[in-house]
Each structure stands twice: as C-alpha cells, then as structure tokens.
C-alpha cells in the first residue's frame, strides 16, 4: 500500500471524501469545447454543466469521470475587435 512508502501519511490512510482531483483540458476554440464535450458525454461521462461562455472569458463545460471527479474542457473566447 502507498502508506508503507510514505510513512503512513494521512492522505493515504484517511477515507476519501469528496473530489480527489480535477483536470482542466484546454481546447483550441469554443467550438472544439462543444464538440469534444459531446463526444466525451456520448462515451459515458456524466454531464455536469454543458459548455457555455463564462464571465472570466472562457467557454467551459464540466463533466464527471466514473469515480465522480469533476473535470472541465475550456477555450479562451475570441476577443471581439472594437470598431473605430
């Protein structure tokens, strides 16, 4: 067991509660976020929040893996050019 190699560090001997980790995957574009999200969900991931434009300037979608950890796909939204 891992606690044998880590001097019985508490993180290996406590019962796990809540999310263990989160991965965030950057995509090339908001369209890619939507396409990849649809593919991941069609393969069995649990949809948490479908991709949408967020206030921080990204298009982001959240999904859960089989262990219940929530991850995200995101892309930086294009900046609209100002008309002069």
Kinemage of the C-alpha trace (Angstrom):
@kinemage 1
@onewidth
@group {chain A} dominant
@subgroup {mainchain}
@vectorlist {calphas} color= white
{ca unk a 1} P 0.000 0.000 0.000
{ca unk a 2} L 1.091 3.572 -0.536
{ca unk a 3} L 1.102 4.409 3.171
{ca unk a 4} L 4.009 1.955 3.575
{ca unk a 5} L 6.094 4.147 1.262
{ca unk a 6} L 5.030 7.493 2.732
{ca unk a 7} L 5.476 6.945 6.481
{ca unk a 8} L 1.716 6.458 6.830
{ca unk a 9} L 0.954 9.951 5.570
{ca unk a 10} L -2.658 10.759 6.473
{ca unk a 11} L -3.734 11.236 2.840
{ca unk a 12} L -3.231 7.512 2.217
{ca unk a 13} L -4.929 6.209 5.354
{ca unk a 14} L -7.941 8.537 5.658
{ca unk a 15} L -11.157 7.585 3.983
{ca unk a 16} L -11.571 9.617 0.803
{ca unk a 17} L -14.323 12.235 0.940
{ca unk a 18} L -15.376 14.422 -1.949
{ca unk a 19} L -13.476 15.011 -5.125
{ca unk a 20} L -9.960 13.568 -5.272
{ca unk a 21} L -8.655 15.726 -8.129
{ca unk a 22} L -9.718 17.881 -11.076
{ca unk a 23} L -8.245 18.059 -14.561
{ca unk a 24} L -8.830 21.004 -16.891
{ca unk a 25} L -8.256 20.469 -20.600
{ca unk a 26} L -7.653 23.468 -22.853
{ca unk a 27} L -9.130 23.235 -26.347
{ca unk a 28} L -8.344 25.265 -29.462
{ca unk a 29} L -11.707 27.025 -29.702
{ca unk a 30} L -15.167 27.262 -28.138
{ca unk a 31} L -16.445 25.075 -30.994
{ca unk a 32} L -13.863 22.409 -30.124
{ca unk a 33} L -15.017 22.512 -26.484
{ca unk a 34} L -18.588 21.801 -27.558
{ca unk a 35} L -17.583 19.023 -29.982
{ca unk a 36} L -15.209 17.256 -27.581
{ca unk a 37} L -17.654 17.630 -24.679
{ca unk a 38} L -20.418 15.976 -26.728
{ca unk a 39} L -18.047 13.137 -27.635
{ca unk a 40} L -16.923 12.561 -24.029
{ca unk a 41} L -20.522 12.520 -22.747
{ca unk a 42} L -21.583 10.167 -25.568
{ca unk a 43} L -18.869 7.760 -24.368
{ca unk a 44} L -20.252 7.623 -20.827
{ca unk a 45} L -19.008 10.674 -18.901
{ca unk a 46} L -21.636 12.361 -16.747
{ca unk a 47} L -22.622 15.813 -17.951
{ca unk a 48} L -22.370 18.355 -15.131
{ca unk a 49} L -22.602 21.708 -16.961
{ca unk a 50} L -22.798 21.913 -20.736
{ca unk a 51} L -20.280 24.262 -22.362
{ca unk a 52} L -21.161 27.932 -22.071
{ca unk a 53} L -19.429 31.300 -22.147
{ca unk a 54} L -18.221 32.199 -18.658
{ca unk a 55} L -17.683 35.632 -17.117
{ca unk a 56} L -13.908 35.023 -16.951
{ca unk a 57} L -13.619 34.877 -20.763
{ca unk a 58} L -13.653 31.136 -21.401
{ca unk a 59} L -16.147 28.735 -22.879
{ca unk a 60} L -16.206 25.918 -20.320
{ca unk a 61} L -18.035 22.631 -19.840
{ca unk a 62} L -17.847 20.378 -16.778
{ca unk a 63} L -18.201 16.586 -16.720
{ca unk a 64} L -17.624 13.794 -14.198
{ca unk a 65} L -15.479 10.700 -14.650
{ca unk a 66} L -16.641 7.242 -13.461
{ca unk a 67} L -15.246 7.933 -9.961
{ca unk a 68} L -17.267 11.151 -9.675
{ca unk a 69} L -14.344 13.577 -10.089
{ca unk a 70} L -15.394 16.686 -11.977
{ca unk a 71} L -13.186 17.915 -14.829
{ca unk a 72} L -13.519 20.662 -17.411
{ca unk a 73} L -12.880 21.452 -21.028
{ca unk a 74} L -12.243 25.102 -21.818
{ca unk a 75} L -11.149 27.511 -24.513
{ca unk a 76} L -10.365 31.196 -24.384
{ca unk a 77} L -13.159 33.120 -26.077
{ca unk a 78} L -12.120 35.215 -29.070
{ca unk a 79} L -11.885 38.919 -28.300
{ca unk a 80} L -14.257 40.971 -30.403
{ca unk a 81} L -12.415 43.706 -32.275
{ca unk a 82} L -13.537 47.222 -31.439
{ca unk a 83} L -14.841 49.297 -34.283
{ca unk a 84} L -13.117 52.646 -34.628
